[in-house]
Amino acid sequence: MDPHAAEYDRRFPGNVDEQALRQLVLRTNMPADDSAIWMGMLRQVLWKLRSDERQE
């Protein structure tokens, strides 16, 4: 892995690739039950952000 790519991801986390995101989630050792709760919360955050964008 390119060391500069890792630095870029830290400065601009919205640009992280799918593989890096998967590794991050796996490192949390999150139980499956918790992952379902997190997915629901993140869907709500995404919904809210998108609805705010449309209102602007």
Biopython code that builds the backbone (N, CA, C, O; Angstrom):
import numpy as np
from Bio.PDB.StructureBuilder import StructureBuilder

atoms = [
    (1, "MET", "N", (0.834, -1.183, 0.000)),
    (1, "MET", "CA", (0.000, 0.000, 0.000)),
    (1, "MET", "C", (0.877, 1.244, 0.000)),
    (1, "MET", "O", (1.889, 1.302, 0.699)),
    (2, "ASP", "N", (0.493, 2.211, -0.768)),
    (2, "ASP", "CA", (1.212, 3.468, -0.868)),
    (2, "ASP", "C", (1.062, 4.254, 0.437)),
    (2, "ASP", "O", (-0.063, 4.568, 0.826)),
    (3, "PRO", "N", (2.172, 4.582, 1.129)),
    (3, "PRO", "CA", (2.054, 5.306, 2.407)),
    (3, "PRO", "C", (1.393, 6.666, 2.250)),
    (3, "PRO", "O", (0.776, 7.164, 3.191)),
    (4, "HIS", "N", (1.510, 7.269, 1.083)),
    (4, "HIS", "CA", (0.876, 8.565, 0.861)),
    (4, "HIS", "C", (-0.638, 8.424, 0.746)),
    (4, "HIS", "O", (-1.377, 9.337, 1.112)),
    (5, "ALA", "N", (-1.096, 7.297, 0.244)),
    (5, "ALA", "CA", (-2.539, 7.053, 0.136)),
    (5, "ALA", "C", (-3.168, 6.995, 1.519)),
    (5, "ALA", "O", (-4.263, 7.519, 1.722)),
    (6, "ALA", "N", (-2.490, 6.366, 2.471)),
    (6, "ALA", "CA", (-3.008, 6.284, 3.835)),
    (6, "ALA", "C", (-3.117, 7.682, 4.442)),
    (6, "ALA", "O", (-4.102, 7.987, 5.115)),
    (7, "GLU", "N", (-2.135, 8.518, 4.215)),
    (7, "GLU", "CA", (-2.170, 9.893, 4.725)),
    (7, "GLU", "C", (-3.330, 10.664, 4.094)),
    (7, "GLU", "O", (-4.005, 11.440, 4.770)),
    (8, "TYR", "N", (-3.555, 10.451, 2.816)),
    (8, "TYR", "CA", (-4.665, 11.116, 2.126)),
    (8, "TYR", "C", (-5.994, 10.722, 2.757)),
    (8, "TYR", "O", (-6.862, 11.571, 2.959)),
    (9, "ASP", "N", (-6.157, 9.430, 3.072)),
    (9, "ASP", "CA", (-7.395, 8.963, 3.698)),
    (9, "ASP", "C", (-7.611, 9.606, 5.059)),
    (9, "ASP", "O", (-8.748, 9.904, 5.425)),
    (10, "ARG", "N", (-6.548, 9.822, 5.807)),
    (10, "ARG", "CA", (-6.690, 10.457, 7.123)),
    (10, "ARG", "C", (-7.108, 11.910, 6.995)),
    (10, "ARG", "O", (-7.895, 12.404, 7.803)),
    (11, "ARG", "N", (-6.591, 12.595, 5.993)),
    (11, "ARG", "CA", (-6.941, 14.010, 5.815)),
    (11, "ARG", "C", (-8.309, 14.177, 5.186)),
    (11, "ARG", "O", (-9.002, 15.155, 5.466)),
    (12, "PHE", "N", (-8.710, 13.239, 4.338)),
    (12, "PHE", "CA", (-9.990, 13.319, 3.631)),
    (12, "PHE", "C", (-10.735, 11.992, 3.798)),
    (12, "PHE", "O", (-10.826, 11.216, 2.847)),
    (13, "PRO", "N", (-11.271, 11.721, 5.003)),
    (13, "PRO", "CA", (-11.872, 10.415, 5.259)),
    (13, "PRO", "C", (-13.069, 10.100, 4.373)),
    (13, "PRO", "O", (-13.411, 8.929, 4.212)),
    (14, "GLY", "N", (-13.708, 11.093, 3.800)),
    (14, "GLY", "CA", (-14.827, 10.846, 2.909)),
    (14, "GLY", "C", (-14.399, 10.177, 1.607)),
    (14, "GLY", "O", (-15.238, 9.658, 0.870)),
    (15, "ASN", "N", (-13.101, 10.185, 1.323)),
    (15, "ASN", "CA", (-12.579, 9.594, 0.096)),
    (15, "ASN", "C", (-11.992, 8.204, 0.308)),
    (15, "ASN", "O", (-11.353, 7.660, -0.593)),
    (16, "VAL", "N", (-12.199, 7.626, 1.481)),
    (16, "VAL", "CA", (-11.613, 6.322, 1.783)),
    (16, "VAL", "C", (-12.225, 5.254, 0.861)),
    (16, "VAL", "O", (-13.409, 5.308, 0.528)),
    (17, "ASP", "N", (-11.398, 4.291, 0.461)),
    (17, "ASP", "CA", (-11.911, 3.249, -0.431)),
    (17, "ASP", "C", (-12.609, 2.145, 0.369)),
    (17, "ASP", "O", (-12.480, 2.077, 1.591)),
    (18, "GLU", "N", (-13.338, 1.296, -0.326)),
    (18, "GLU", "CA", (-14.146, 0.269, 0.321)),
    (18, "GLU", "C", (-13.293, -0.689, 1.143)),
    (18, "GLU", "O", (-13.687, -1.072, 2.245)),
    (19, "GLN", "N", (-12.149, -1.077, 0.633)),
    (19, "GLN", "CA", (-11.285, -2.016, 1.348)),
    (19, "GLN", "C", (-10.808, -1.428, 2.674)),
    (19, "GLN", "O", (-10.806, -2.130, 3.686)),
    (20, "ALA", "N", (-10.410, -0.173, 2.693)),
    (20, "ALA", "CA", (-9.967, 0.459, 3.937)),
    (20, "ALA", "C", (-11.117, 0.545, 4.936)),
    (20, "ALA", "O", (-10.917, 0.356, 6.135)),
    (21, "LEU", "N", (-12.302, 0.827, 4.448)),
    (21, "LEU", "CA", (-13.470, 0.890, 5.319)),
    (21, "LEU", "C", (-13.781, -0.484, 5.911)),
    (21, "LEU", "O", (-14.093, -0.591, 7.097)),
    (22, "ARG", "N", (-13.699, -1.522, 5.103)),
    (22, "ARG", "CA", (-13.931, -2.887, 5.601)),
    (22, "ARG", "C", (-12.920, -3.243, 6.686)),
    (22, "ARG", "O", (-13.284, -3.825, 7.708)),
    (23, "GLN", "N", (-11.656, -2.898, 6.469)),
    (23, "GLN", "CA", (-10.620, -3.190, 7.462)),
    (23, "GLN", "C", (-10.889, -2.449, 8.765)),
    (23, "GLN", "O", (-10.688, -3.002, 9.847)),
    (24, "LEU", "N", (-11.337, -1.217, 8.672)),
    (24, "LEU", "CA", (-11.663, -0.433, 9.859)),
    (24, "LEU", "C", (-12.775, -1.104, 10.666)),
    (24, "LEU", "O", (-12.679, -1.235, 11.886)),
    (25, "VAL", "N", (-13.821, -1.523, 9.973)),
    (25, "VAL", "CA", (-14.948, -2.176, 10.648)),
    (25, "VAL", "C", (-14.513, -3.496, 11.264)),
    (25, "VAL", "O", (-14.898, -3.800, 12.393)),
    (26, "LEU", "N", (-13.718, -4.287, 10.550)),
    (26, "LEU", "CA", (-13.264, -5.572, 11.086)),
    (26, "LEU", "C", (-12.412, -5.395, 12.342)),
    (26, "LEU", "O", (-12.472, -6.223, 13.251)),
    (27, "ARG", "N", (-11.621, -4.325, 12.398)),
    (27, "ARG", "CA", (-10.778, -4.087, 13.574)),
    (27, "ARG", "C", (-11.599, -3.780, 14.824)),
    (27, "ARG", "O", (-11.089, -3.918, 15.936)),
    (28, "THR", "N", (-12.837, -3.375, 14.671)),
    (28, "THR", "CA", (-13.663, -3.069, 15.841)),
    (28, "THR", "C", (-14.146, -4.332, 16.540)),
    (28, "THR", "O", (-14.576, -4.271, 17.692)),
    (29, "ASN", "N", (-14.083, -5.488, 15.857)),
    (29, "ASN", "CA", (-14.592, -6.751, 16.404)),
    (29, "ASN", "C", (-16.035, -6.602, 16.877)),
    (29, "ASN", "O", (-16.416, -7.131, 17.921)),
    (30, "MET", "N", (-16.822, -5.883, 16.103)),
    (30, "MET", "CA", (-18.201, -5.593, 16.454)),
    (30, "MET", "C", (-19.085, -6.832, 16.298)),
    (30, "MET", "O", (-19.033, -7.505, 15.268)),
    (31, "PRO", "N", (-19.899, -7.135, 17.317)),
    (31, "PRO", "CA", (-20.849, -8.243, 17.183)),
    (31, "PRO", "C", (-21.892, -7.934, 16.106)),
    (31, "PRO", "O", (-22.191, -6.769, 15.842)),
    (32, "ALA", "N", (-22.438, -8.974, 15.489)),
    (32, "ALA", "CA", (-23.415, -8.799, 14.406)),
    (32, "ALA", "C", (-24.620, -7.991, 14.868)),
    (32, "ALA", "O", (-25.134, -7.165, 14.114)),
    (33, "ASP", "N", (-25.076, -8.217, 16.095)),
    (33, "ASP", "CA", (-26.228, -7.457, 16.598)),
    (33, "ASP", "C", (-25.935, -5.963, 16.622)),
    (33, "ASP", "O", (-26.791, -5.153, 16.266)),
    (34, "ASP", "N", (-24.725, -5.598, 17.040)),
    (34, "ASP", "CA", (-24.355, -4.181, 17.081)),
    (34, "ASP", "C", (-24.260, -3.584, 15.684)),
    (34, "ASP", "O", (-24.611, -2.424, 15.470)),
    (35, "SER", "N", (-23.782, -4.383, 14.736)),
    (35, "SER", "CA", (-23.634, -3.851, 13.380)),
    (35, "SER", "C", (-24.989, -3.465, 12.794)),
    (35, "SER", "O", (-25.087, -2.475, 12.070)),
    (36, "ALA", "N", (-26.028, -4.230, 13.096)),
    (36, "ALA", "CA", (-27.367, -3.894, 12.604)),
    (36, "ALA", "C", (-27.848, -2.566, 13.194)),
    (36, "ALA", "O", (-28.479, -1.767, 12.501)),
    (37, "ILE", "N", (-27.552, -2.336, 14.458)),
    (37, "ILE", "CA", (-27.929, -1.070, 15.109)),
    (37, "ILE", "C", (-27.173, 0.095, 14.474)),
    (37, "ILE", "O", (-27.765, 1.129, 14.165)),
    (38, "TRP", "N", (-25.865, -0.074, 14.280)),
    (38, "TRP", "CA", (-25.067, 0.984, 13.650)),
    (38, "TRP", "C", (-25.553, 1.291, 12.240)),
    (38, "TRP", "O", (-25.631, 2.454, 11.843)),
    (39, "MET", "N", (-25.878, 0.245, 11.485)),
    (39, "MET", "CA", (-26.371, 0.469, 10.116)),
    (39, "MET", "C", (-27.649, 1.305, 10.133)),
    (39, "MET", "O", (-27.810, 2.206, 9.310)),
    (40, "GLY", "N", (-28.551, 1.015, 11.059)),
    (40, "GLY", "CA", (-29.780, 1.792, 11.164)),
    (40, "GLY", "C", (-29.507, 3.247, 11.510)),
    (40, "GLY", "O", (-30.112, 4.150, 10.932)),
    (41, "MET", "N", (-28.594, 3.476, 12.453)),
    (41, "MET", "CA", (-28.266, 4.855, 12.831)),
    (41, "MET", "C", (-27.607, 5.601, 11.675)),
    (41, "MET", "O", (-27.915, 6.767, 11.428)),
    (42, "LEU", "N", (-26.708, 4.933, 10.970)),
    (42, "LEU", "CA", (-26.024, 5.586, 9.861)),
    (42, "LEU", "C", (-26.976, 5.876, 8.704)),
    (42, "LEU", "O", (-26.826, 6.888, 8.018)),
    (43, "ARG", "N", (-27.948, 5.004, 8.483)),
    (43, "ARG", "CA", (-28.962, 5.287, 7.460)),
    (43, "ARG", "C", (-29.741, 6.545, 7.804)),
    (43, "ARG", "O", (-30.047, 7.350, 6.924)),
    (44, "GLN", "N", (-30.067, 6.719, 9.087)),
    (44, "GLN", "CA", (-30.798, 7.902, 9.517)),
    (44, "GLN", "C", (-29.952, 9.169, 9.319)),
    (44, "GLN", "O", (-30.465, 10.197, 8.880)),
    (45, "VAL", "N", (-28.673, 9.091, 9.640)),
    (45, "VAL", "CA", (-27.777, 10.236, 9.438)),
    (45, "VAL", "C", (-27.705, 10.582, 7.958)),
    (45, "VAL", "O", (-27.813, 11.750, 7.587)),
    (46, "LEU", "N", (-27.525, 9.580, 7.115)),
    (46, "LEU", "CA", (-27.451, 9.801, 5.677)),
    (46, "LEU", "C", (-28.752, 10.397, 5.150)),
    (46, "LEU", "O", (-28.728, 11.326, 4.344)),
    (47, "TRP", "N", (-29.881, 9.870, 5.599)),
    (47, "TRP", "CA", (-31.185, 10.406, 5.201)),
    (47, "TRP", "C", (-31.291, 11.885, 5.565)),
    (47, "TRP", "O", (-31.730, 12.699, 4.753)),
    (48, "LYS", "N", (-30.887, 12.230, 6.791)),
    (48, "LYS", "CA", (-30.968, 13.613, 7.258)),
    (48, "LYS", "C", (-30.051, 14.519, 6.438)),
    (48, "LYS", "O", (-30.450, 15.618, 6.053)),
    (49, "LEU", "N", (-28.847, 14.074, 6.174)),
    (49, "LEU", "CA", (-27.915, 14.885, 5.384)),
    (49, "LEU", "C", (-28.452, 15.121, 3.980)),
    (49, "LEU", "O", (-28.357, 16.229, 3.454)),
    (50, "ARG", "N", (-29.008, 14.097, 3.383)),
    (50, "ARG", "CA", (-29.551, 14.246, 2.031)),
    (50, "ARG", "C", (-30.776, 15.146, 2.017)),
    (50, "ARG", "O", (-30.960, 15.926, 1.082)),
    (51, "SER", "N", (-31.610, 15.050, 3.035)),
    (51, "SER", "CA", (-32.804, 15.904, 3.076)),
    (51, "SER", "C", (-32.406, 17.361, 3.291)),
    (51, "SER", "O", (-33.041, 18.258, 2.736)),
    (52, "ASP", "N", (-31.370, 17.612, 4.084)),
    (52, "ASP", "CA", (-30.891, 18.989, 4.285)),
    (52, "ASP", "C", (-30.312, 19.561, 2.997)),
    (52, "ASP", "O", (-30.473, 20.748, 2.715)),
    (53, "GLU", "N", (-29.632, 18.711, 2.207)),
    (53, "GLU", "CA", (-29.072, 19.157, 0.918)),
    (53, "GLU", "C", (-30.166, 19.616, -0.029)),
    (53, "GLU", "O", (-30.010, 20.618, -0.728)),
    (54, "ARG", "N", (-31.262, 18.893, -0.054)),
    (54, "ARG", "CA", (-32.361, 19.221, -0.957)),
    (54, "ARG", "C", (-33.029, 20.540, -0.585)),
    (54, "ARG", "O", (-33.548, 21.235, -1.458)),
    (55, "GLN", "N", (-33.022, 20.889, 0.683)),
    (55, "GLN", "CA", (-33.671, 22.116, 1.140)),
    (55, "GLN", "C", (-32.857, 23.363, 0.837)),
    (55, "GLN", "O", (-33.395, 24.470, 0.836)),
    (56, "GLU", "N", (-31.572, 23.197, 0.580)),
    (56, "GLU", "CA", (-30.712, 24.366, 0.304)),
    (56, "GLU", "C", (-30.854, 24.870, -1.095)),
    (56, "GLU", "O", (-30.198, 25.842, -1.471)),
]
sb = StructureBuilder()
sb.init_structure("model")
sb.init_model(0)
sb.init_chain("A")
sb.init_seg("    ")
for serial, (resi, resn, name, xyz) in enumerate(atoms, 1):
    if name == "N":
        sb.init_residue(resn, " ", resi, " ")
    sb.init_atom(name, np.array(xyz, "f"), 0.0, 1.0, " ", f" {name:<3s}", serial, name[0])
structure = sb.get_structure()
